């Protein structure tokens, strides 16, 4: 049966080695079929329902049901991982062509202060509640880092630095995935009930939801504009991950805990600074200098529109993979205390994000 140990690791930094071979095709094909099914279901919904629920929600839900109700063979695992890792990153890079470089800098610049406050709050809350509940400090750190920075990739990158045990990593990943998945389903509903604008909702999701794939899903489920802004804000958080990991390492060193960890230094750098962020910025810069417009003239087609539609389709496939890979049983085994801490940290971060947006204004 397909029950990958890292099935919940939607945002682990780089594709697994097997994703470079033909064994990705079966699982990738399944993710594509789930994405097509989601688009078909969304197309035939009544207009008022389709307007309230984006097609990405159906991709996650159909994948979630299929992955948990139907025994999936192991041969599908590499392609499913490929869809929610590599395909999502490629889609985000293409999404950069929808921005100007000036827009990215303006969004990121305004978001940095909010992100720094929310990161500090999430880490402090996780440690305080961890001590209160008697949860190991390393597990509390991983839960806080996952909520504060960029979900499972931050957990995976931080774990070796603080010498976290495998079960602590698994608990943190499962906790992060549970509340991130709930956010994908609940945030668009809450946003519509509270009549949020696209900029307000996109900033909220980009600063408060854990994983990149979950941010993209929740944002685009609300609207195209909210999804684009949420992605840009989230990439600002991703770019700050290296600084947070260094800070956590220094904090653990001061307490006398060993922080050095074996492993390839370049691989660790790639984990702590996702390289697809640079790809996104490069595409935004290309668009800013007129490169996309020039290429459109050269090929005789609107290349910007083609890239946007391609990115949208790839996001749908990637989020189908997120649903297919999420194991509810793994979440059930996490235990009550880490789940309660994860819920509290996520709720406090979300509420604080709304307060900051109210007083400072949205990033967009």
C-alpha positions as CSV (number, residue, x, y, z in Angstrom):
1,X,0.0,0.0,0.0
2,X,1.1,3.6,-0.6
3,X,1.7,5.0,2.8
4,X,4.9,7.1,2.4
5,X,6.7,8.1,5.5
6,X,7.0,11.7,4.1
7,X,3.6,11.7,2.6
8,X,2.7,14.9,4.4
9,X,5.9,16.6,3.5
10,X,4.5,18.8,0.8
11,X,7.3,21.4,0.9
12,X,10.5,19.6,1.5
13,X,12.8,21.7,-0.6
14,X,13.9,19.5,-3.5
15,X,12.5,16.5,-5.4
16,X,13.5,13.0,-4.4
17,X,16.0,11.2,-6.7
18,X,13.3,8.8,-8.0
19,X,11.4,11.8,-9.3
20,X,14.0,12.1,-12.1
21,X,13.1,8.8,-13.7
22,X,10.1,7.3,-15.5
23,X,8.7,5.9,-12.3
24,X,7.0,9.3,-11.7
25,X,4.6,8.8,-14.6
26,X,1.9,6.6,-13.0
27,X,1.5,8.8,-9.9
28,X,1.8,12.0,-11.9
29,X,-0.9,10.6,-14.3
30,X,-3.2,10.0,-11.4
31,X,-2.7,13.5,-10.1
32,X,-3.5,14.9,-13.5
33,X,-6.7,12.8,-13.7
34,X,-7.7,14.0,-10.2
35,X,-7.1,17.6,-11.4
36,X,-9.2,17.1,-14.5
37,X,-12.0,15.6,-12.4
38,X,-11.9,18.6,-10.1
39,X,-12.1,21.0,-13.0
40,X,-15.0,19.0,-14.4
41,X,-16.9,19.0,-11.1
42,X,-16.3,22.7,-10.7
43,X,-17.5,23.4,-14.3
44,X,-20.9,21.8,-13.7
45,X,-21.6,23.4,-10.4
46,X,-24.2,26.1,-10.1
47,X,-22.6,29.5,-10.8
48,X,-23.0,30.8,-7.3
49,X,-21.4,27.7,-5.8
50,X,-18.6,27.6,-8.3
51,X,-17.9,31.3,-7.6
52,X,-17.6,30.6,-3.9
53,X,-15.5,27.4,-4.2
54,X,-12.4,27.4,-6.4
55,X,-11.5,24.2,-8.4
56,X,-8.4,23.7,-6.3
57,X,-10.6,22.9,-3.3
58,X,-12.1,20.0,-5.3
59,X,-8.6,18.8,-6.3
60,X,-7.6,18.6,-2.7
61,X,-10.9,17.0,-1.6
62,X,-11.0,14.4,-4.4
63,X,-7.4,13.5,-3.8
64,X,-7.9,13.3,0.0
65,X,-10.9,10.9,-0.4
66,X,-9.2,8.8,-3.0
67,X,-5.9,8.6,-1.1
68,X,-7.6,7.6,2.2
69,X,-10.4,5.3,0.9
70,X,-8.7,3.4,-1.9
71,X,-5.5,1.3,-1.4
72,X,-3.0,3.0,-3.7
73,X,0.0,0.9,-4.9
74,X,3.5,1.8,-4.0
75,X,4.3,2.5,-7.6
76,X,2.3,5.7,-7.5
77,X,4.3,7.2,-4.6
78,X,7.1,8.8,-6.7
79,X,4.8,10.5,-9.1
80,X,2.5,11.8,-6.4
81,X,5.5,13.3,-4.6
82,X,6.7,14.7,-7.9
83,X,3.4,16.5,-8.4
84,X,3.3,18.3,-5.0
85,X,7.0,19.1,-5.0
86,X,8.5,19.7,-8.4
87,X,5.3,20.5,-10.3
88,X,4.2,23.1,-7.7
89,X,7.6,24.8,-7.7
90,X,7.6,25.0,-11.5
91,X,4.1,26.5,-11.4
92,X,5.2,29.1,-8.9
93,X,8.1,30.0,-11.1
94,X,5.8,30.5,-14.1
95,X,3.5,32.5,-11.9
96,X,6.3,35.1,-11.6
97,X,5.6,36.2,-15.1
98,X,2.3,37.7,-13.9
99,X,4.2,40.1,-11.7
100,X,6.5,43.1,-12.2
101,X,9.7,43.1,-10.1
102,X,8.5,46.3,-8.6
103,X,5.3,44.7,-7.4
104,X,7.2,41.8,-5.8
105,X,9.5,44.2,-4.0
106,X,6.6,46.3,-2.8
107,X,4.6,43.3,-1.6
108,X,7.6,41.7,0.1
109,X,8.7,44.9,1.6
110,X,5.4,45.6,3.3
111,X,5.0,42.0,4.4
112,X,8.5,41.6,6.0
113,X,7.6,43.5,9.2
114,X,4.4,41.5,9.6
115,X,6.1,38.3,8.9
116,X,8.9,39.0,11.5
117,X,6.3,39.8,14.2
118,X,4.3,36.6,13.4
119,X,7.3,34.4,13.2
120,X,8.5,35.6,16.7
121,X,5.0,35.2,18.1
122,X,4.6,31.6,16.7
123,X,8.0,30.4,18.0
124,X,7.4,32.0,21.5
125,X,3.9,30.6,21.7
126,X,5.0,27.1,20.8
127,X,7.8,27.1,23.4
128,X,5.6,28.5,26.1
129,X,2.7,26.1,25.5
130,X,5.2,23.2,25.0
131,X,6.7,23.8,28.5
132,X,3.2,24.2,30.0
133,X,2.1,20.9,28.4
134,X,5.3,19.0,29.1
135,X,6.0,18.5,25.4
136,X,9.7,18.0,24.5
137,X,11.4,21.4,23.6
138,X,12.6,20.1,20.2
139,X,9.1,19.1,19.2
140,X,7.7,22.4,20.3
141,X,10.4,24.2,18.2
142,X,9.5,22.2,15.1
143,X,5.8,22.9,15.5
144,X,6.6,26.6,16.0
145,X,9.0,26.7,13.0
146,X,6.5,24.9,10.8
147,X,3.8,27.5,11.6
148,X,6.1,30.5,11.6
149,X,8.1,30.0,8.4
150,X,7.1,27.6,5.6
151,X,5.6,24.4,6.9
152,X,7.2,21.1,6.3
153,X,10.3,22.3,4.5
154,X,11.2,24.4,7.6
155,X,10.6,21.4,9.8
156,X,12.8,19.2,7.7
157,X,15.5,21.8,7.4
158,X,15.5,22.6,11.1
159,X,15.4,19.1,12.5
160,X,19.1,18.2,11.9
161,X,20.2,21.6,13.3
162,X,18.5,20.9,16.7
163,X,19.2,17.1,16.6
164,X,15.4,16.3,16.6
165,X,14.4,12.6,16.8
166,X,12.6,11.0,13.9
167,X,9.3,10.7,15.8
168,X,9.5,14.4,16.7
169,X,9.8,15.3,13.1
170,X,6.9,13.0,12.2
171,X,4.7,14.5,14.9
172,X,5.5,18.0,13.8
173,X,4.9,17.3,10.1
174,X,1.6,15.6,10.8
175,X,0.5,18.5,13.1
176,X,1.5,21.0,10.5
177,X,-0.3,19.1,7.7
178,X,-3.5,18.7,9.7
179,X,-4.0,22.4,10.4
180,X,-2.7,23.4,7.0
181,X,-5.3,21.2,5.3
182,X,-8.1,22.5,7.6
183,X,-6.9,26.0,6.6
184,X,-7.3,25.2,2.9
185,X,-10.9,24.3,3.6
186,X,-11.9,26.9,6.2
187,X,-10.1,30.1,5.3
188,X,-12.0,30.7,2.0
189,X,-15.3,30.1,3.8
190,X,-14.3,32.5,6.7
191,X,-13.0,35.1,4.2
192,X,-16.4,35.1,2.3
193,X,-18.4,35.3,5.5
194,X,-16.4,38.3,6.6
195,X,-16.4,39.8,3.1
196,X,-12.7,40.1,2.8
197,X,-11.2,41.8,-0.2
198,X,-8.7,40.0,-2.4
199,X,-5.7,41.9,-0.9
200,X,-6.9,41.4,2.7
201,X,-7.5,37.7,2.2
202,X,-4.3,37.1,0.2
203,X,-2.2,38.8,2.9
204,X,-3.9,36.8,5.6
205,X,-3.4,33.5,3.9
206,X,0.2,34.3,2.9
207,X,1.2,35.3,6.5
208,X,-0.8,32.8,8.5
209,X,-1.1,29.5,6.6
210,X,1.7,27.0,7.0
211,X,2.9,25.3,3.8
212,X,3.4,26.7,0.4
213,X,1.0,24.3,-1.3
214,X,-1.6,25.1,1.4
215,X,-1.2,28.8,0.8
216,X,-1.5,28.4,-2.9
217,X,-4.6,26.2,-2.5
218,X,-6.4,28.5,0.0
219,X,-5.5,31.7,-2.0
220,X,-6.6,30.5,-5.4
221,X,-9.7,28.9,-3.9
222,X,-10.8,32.5,-3.0
223,X,-9.8,34.2,-6.2
224,X,-7.1,34.5,-8.8
225,X,-5.9,37.9,-7.4
226,X,-5.9,36.6,-3.8
227,X,-4.0,33.5,-4.9
228,X,-1.3,35.5,-6.7
229,X,-0.8,37.9,-3.7
230,X,-0.8,35.1,-1.2
231,X,1.9,33.3,-3.1
232,X,4.1,36.4,-3.3
233,X,3.7,37.0,0.5
234,X,4.4,33.3,1.2
235,X,7.6,33.4,-0.9
236,X,8.8,36.3,1.3
237,X,8.4,34.0,4.3
238,X,10.2,31.2,2.4
239,X,13.2,33.5,1.7
240,X,13.6,34.3,5.4
241,X,13.7,30.6,6.4
242,X,17.5,30.5,6.4
243,X,17.7,33.3,8.9
244,X,15.2,31.6,11.2
245,X,17.2,28.3,11.1
246,X,20.4,30.1,11.9
247,X,18.7,31.9,14.8
248,X,17.3,28.6,16.2
249,X,20.7,27.0,15.9
250,X,22.3,29.8,17.9
251,X,19.5,29.6,20.6
252,X,20.1,25.9,21.0
253,X,23.9,26.4,21.1
254,X,23.5,28.9,24.0
255,X,21.5,26.3,26.0
256,X,24.4,23.9,25.6
257,X,22.6,21.5,23.1
258,X,24.8,20.4,20.2
259,X,23.6,21.9,17.0
260,X,26.0,20.6,14.5
261,X,24.6,17.9,12.2
262,X,26.2,15.7,9.6
263,X,25.2,16.1,6.0
264,X,25.9,17.9,2.8
265,X,26.3,21.6,3.4
266,X,25.0,22.5,-0.1
267,X,21.9,20.4,0.4
268,X,21.2,22.1,3.7
269,X,21.6,25.5,2.1
270,X,19.1,24.5,-0.6
271,X,16.7,23.4,2.0
272,X,17.0,26.6,4.0
273,X,16.7,28.9,0.9
274,X,14.3,27.4,-1.7
275,X,15.8,28.0,-5.1
276,X,12.4,28.2,-6.8
277,X,12.0,31.6,-5.1
278,X,14.9,32.8,-7.3
279,X,13.1,31.4,-10.3
280,X,10.0,33.3,-9.4
281,X,12.0,36.5,-9.0
282,X,13.8,35.9,-12.3
283,X,10.4,35.5,-14.2
284,X,9.1,38.7,-12.5
285,X,12.3,40.5,-13.6
286,X,11.9,39.2,-17.2
287,X,8.3,40.5,-17.3
288,X,9.4,43.9,-15.8
289,X,12.0,44.5,-18.6
290,X,9.5,43.6,-21.3
291,X,10.9,40.2,-22.0
292,X,7.5,38.4,-21.9
293,X,6.0,41.0,-24.2
294,X,8.9,40.8,-26.6
295,X,8.6,37.0,-26.7
296,X,4.9,37.2,-27.3
297,X,5.5,39.4,-30.3
298,X,8.2,37.0,-31.6
299,X,6.0,33.9,-31.4
300,X,2.8,35.6,-32.4
301,X,0.9,34.6,-29.2
302,X,0.1,36.1,-25.8
303,X,2.9,34.3,-23.9
304,X,1.8,35.9,-20.6
305,X,-1.7,34.4,-20.9
306,X,-0.2,31.0,-21.9
307,X,2.1,31.0,-18.9
308,X,-0.7,32.0,-16.5
309,X,-3.0,29.2,-17.8
310,X,-0.2,26.7,-17.7
311,X,0.7,27.7,-14.1
312,X,-3.0,27.4,-13.1
313,X,-3.2,23.9,-14.6
314,X,0.0,22.9,-12.9
315,X,-1.2,24.2,-9.5
316,X,-4.3,22.1,-9.9
317,X,-2.3,19.0,-10.5
318,X,0.1,19.8,-7.6
319,X,-2.8,20.2,-5.2
320,X,-4.4,17.0,-6.4
321,X,-1.1,15.4,-5.3
322,X,-1.4,17.2,-1.9
323,X,-4.7,15.5,-1.3
324,X,-3.5,12.1,-2.6
325,X,-0.5,12.2,-0.2
326,X,-2.3,13.3,3.0
327,X,-2.8,10.4,5.4
328,X,-5.5,11.0,8.0
329,X,-4.3,7.9,9.9
330,X,-0.9,9.4,10.3
331,X,-2.5,12.5,11.8
332,X,-4.5,10.4,14.2
333,X,-1.3,8.8,15.6
334,X,0.2,12.2,16.4
335,X,-1.2,12.4,19.9
336,X,-3.3,15.0,21.6
337,X,-0.8,17.4,23.2
338,X,1.2,18.3,20.0
339,X,-2.1,18.7,18.1
340,X,-3.4,21.1,20.8
341,X,-0.2,23.1,20.7
342,X,-0.3,23.2,16.9
343,X,-3.9,24.4,16.9
344,X,-3.2,27.1,19.5
345,X,-0.1,28.4,17.6
346,X,-2.0,28.4,14.3
347,X,-5.1,30.1,15.8
348,X,-3.0,32.8,17.6
349,X,-0.9,33.4,14.5
350,X,-4.0,33.7,12.4
351,X,-5.7,36.1,14.8
352,X,-2.5,38.2,15.1
353,X,-2.2,38.4,11.3
354,X,-5.8,39.8,11.0
355,X,-5.0,42.4,13.7
356,X,-1.9,43.5,11.8
357,X,-3.7,43.7,8.5
358,X,-6.4,45.8,10.2
359,X,-3.9,48.3,11.7
360,X,-1.2,48.3,9.0
361,X,-3.2,47.3,5.9
362,X,-2.7,44.4,3.5
363,X,0.5,43.8,1.5
364,X,-1.2,44.2,-1.9
